[in-house]
Amino acid sequence: LIQKCPENEDVKEFYDKICFIQNVYEVESTCHEFKDYNNIEEYIEDVILCVVAYFSYYDEERARKAVNSADFVKEAYENKWAASEVAWDFVILP
């Protein structure tokens, strides 16, 4: 499909987005309990993907900035809170 399409860069970009979204929901489905993370960075990645899954106004970059700047994420990791629960703290209320 990609090779036959004259706009193959656009198709590849679209395909990459679909794969990313699929990965977001696959990871999110595993984040309802605290997992055996090797380090806080793995935990943060799960929180970021959960934020993207729950809130349409966050793309990956905005979610990454928000999660990385939040002090309570380290506390959540130390207290073994589920990444999906922590993600809900990033809701933006009107």
Secondary structure, DSSP 8 states (H G I E B T S, - for coil): -TTT-TTHHHHHHHHHHHHHHHHHHHHHTT-SS----SSHHHHHHHHHHHHHHH-TT--HHHHHHHHHT-THHHHHHHTT--HHHHHGGG----
